[in-house]
């Protein structure tokens, strides 16, 4: 156990904790940019504070600085290393220098290589004190997905499935879990940029795959369907609403008539190569989604596709909902083998304490 002190005052830690809460409140609303919290202080008085704007811009530091007219000699606290690169907006370091901020404290370095470990050098060259590491353990979970995405240049992928108490799922669009569990599922949809499934699920269940929580409908994820032979039904909900819901289909079909029809209906079609003339390589599909700016992906599918994702080691986390119902009718699929794989593939699991009535939810990570 290390006894090394972090050399930060308790007042600094309290201010950074406030910045962390600001960032947490806006998480999942900032697009592909991280949610950052920023607080500006002078003489132990908070002058302004902000979090990254919805959609990812402007950045928290710029907003907080613009809120306050007298930034000279202030201390700026940011949960993440302030950006030092020119992107859609100018670097935050420029705004910090222009406003004559005296000290800058941040928790961790930004994994974006355009900024990583560059801010300190820039600020110190302008005689601005710059220190990192303040409450870095407290932001570990906040930037878990973002750090993975930036480090691996790949989406952060979450699997989700629901079953009866005897580990069966239905072959039709009947609900297994209760309305409380379904609301939690909609939260997962809100938190992700895209939701992926197979054409079999679309044709069998005709799901909407959107977020139907009041106030969050506009954050419904892009729908991604794997359908190598374009067997998806034209009258399915996701097709009929493809213009609004943003629909992508990965295929390798040569059915030109259906390709033209789907494109005319607003569907984005991506022709993907097969591996050994049988299946798609799922990692290639997730990489393509990353290049399209879909960095957080939820997989809601049947047993076979989910097993393929597990076999390719693509699921960072997994949420398993289990109802108290027993399904014993003929129209069912048993997922015992899938649950066995889930338990084997993850080191950690915990029961989520939610208001799910008699349903249970286990989080694997």
Helices and strands as residue ranges (DSSP letters): H 10-25, E 37-42, E 45-51, H 60-67, E 75-80, H 92-98, E 103-108, H 119-125, E 129-132, G 136-139, H 144-152, E 156-163, E 168-170, H 179-191, E 194-198, H 199-205, G 217-219, E 222-226, H 237-240, H 242-245, E 247-251, H 256-264, E 268-271, E 274-275, E 279-280, H 282-291, E 296-300, H 303-311, E 317-322, E 332-334, H 336-345, E 349-351, E 360-364
